[in-house]
């Protein structure tokens, strides 16, 4: 009987923590959506090994016509940290791929997809939810720096 009570108690605590986390994630998403922003992870695949080529940096992306402002952020509530970086997007590669388990060092969410952008600073990979990537491609496609198809 004691083991049954303990199992029930730990299961209840687990589900309460999970519900709290999901509620906070939804609030954060709603707050970002109100301002046209979204949660994104970024990395630089062509940088030197051991630098930022394999590490996903969490932040907030604010897309504009032909550009993206990336603000590094920490924690699940996406508190800004560091200086924002502006990227002029020259090309959006249409290929998308699911972020694999081997790559998922920092992106905590399953189901994130990655797309590659050619920017004024070189090649950049963005990982976000598929809906966010769709919105990003739509906004960037309307920019003046997008090459004609």
C-alpha positions in Angstrom: 0.0 0.0 0.0 2.9 2.3 0.8 4.5 1.8 -2.6 1.2 2.5 -4.3 0.8 5.8 -2.5 4.4 6.8 -3.3 3.9 5.9 -7.0 0.7 7.9 -7.1 2.3 10.9 -5.4 5.3 11.1 -7.7 3.1 10.7 -10.8 0.9 13.5 -9.6 3.9 15.8 -9.0 5.3 14.9 -12.4 2.1 15.8 -14.2 1.7 19.1 -12.2 5.2 20.1 -13.2 4.5 19.2 -16.8 1.3 21.2 -16.8 3.0 24.2 -15.3 5.8 24.1 -17.9 3.3 23.8 -20.8 1.3 26.7 -19.5 4.4 28.9 -19.3 5.5 27.9 -22.8 2.0 28.8 -24.2 2.1 32.2 -22.4 5.6 32.9 -23.8 4.5 31.9 -27.4 1.4 34.1 -27.1 3.5 37.1 -25.9 5.9 36.6 -28.9 3.1 36.2 -31.4 1.6 39.5 -30.3 4.7 41.3 -31.5 5.4 39.2 -34.6 8.4 37.3 -33.0 9.1 33.7 -32.4 11.4 31.4 -30.5 14.3 30.2 -32.6 17.7 28.4 -32.3 20.5 29.6 -34.5 23.9 28.2 -35.4 26.6 28.9 -37.9 27.4 25.6 -39.8 30.4 27.0 -41.7 32.3 28.3 -38.7 35.4 26.6 -37.4 35.0 23.3 -35.6 34.8 23.8 -31.8 33.2 27.3 -32.2 29.6 27.9 -33.0 29.3 25.3 -35.7 27.6 22.7 -33.6 26.0 24.7 -30.8 22.4 26.0 -31.2 22.0 29.5 -29.6 18.5 30.2 -28.2 16.8 33.5 -28.9 14.0 35.5 -30.3 13.8 36.2 -34.0 12.1 39.3 -35.4 11.7 39.0 -39.1 11.4 41.9 -41.5 11.3 42.4 -45.2 14.6 40.8 -46.2 16.1 40.7 -42.7 16.1 39.1 -39.3 17.0 40.5 -35.9 18.2 37.8 -33.6 18.2 38.6 -29.9 19.9 35.9 -27.8 17.8 34.8 -24.8 18.0 32.5 -21.8 15.6 30.4 -19.8 12.2 29.3 -20.9 10.7 32.7 -20.6 13.2 34.0 -23.1 14.9 36.7 -21.1 17.1 38.7 -23.5 20.8 38.4 -23.0 23.6 40.0 -25.0 23.4 42.2 -28.0 21.0 41.6 -30.9 22.4 40.7 -34.4 20.8 41.9 -37.6 21.1 39.6 -40.7 20.4 40.7 -44.2 18.9 37.6 -45.8 20.1 37.1 -49.4 18.6 33.6 -50.0 16.2 31.2 -48.2 17.0 27.6 -49.1 13.7 25.7 -49.5 15.0 22.5 -47.9 13.9 21.8 -44.4 14.9 19.0 -42.1 14.0 17.7 -38.7 16.5 18.5 -36.0 17.9 15.0 -35.1 18.6 13.7 -31.7 22.4 13.9 -32.3 22.1 17.7 -33.0 19.7 18.5 -30.3 22.2 19.7 -27.7 20.2 22.8 -26.8 16.9 22.9 -28.6 14.7 21.2 -25.9 11.6 20.9 -28.0 10.9 17.9 -30.2 9.5 18.5 -33.6 11.7 21.5 -34.4 12.8 21.8 -38.0 15.8 23.6 -39.4 16.2 25.7 -42.5 19.3 27.3 -44.0 19.7 31.0 -44.9 22.4 32.7 -46.8 23.0 36.1 -45.1 25.4 38.9 -45.4 27.5 37.2 -42.7 27.5 33.8 -44.4 25.4 30.6 -44.0 23.1 30.5 -40.9 20.8 27.6 -39.8 17.6 28.4 -37.9 15.6 25.8 -36.0 12.1 26.5 -34.9 8.6 25.1 -35.1 7.4 24.3 -38.6 4.7 27.1 -38.3 7.4 29.6 -37.3 9.5 28.7 -40.3 6.6 29.1 -42.6 5.9 32.6 -41.2 9.6 33.4 -41.5 9.9 32.3 -45.1 6.7 34.3 -46.0 8.0 37.5 -44.4 11.6 37.1 -45.9 10.2 36.3 -49.3 8.6 39.7 -49.5 11.9 41.5 -48.9 13.8 43.5 -51.5 17.0 41.5 -50.9 15.3 38.2 -52.0 16.7 37.1 -55.4 14.2 36.6 -58.2 13.1 33.0 -58.8 
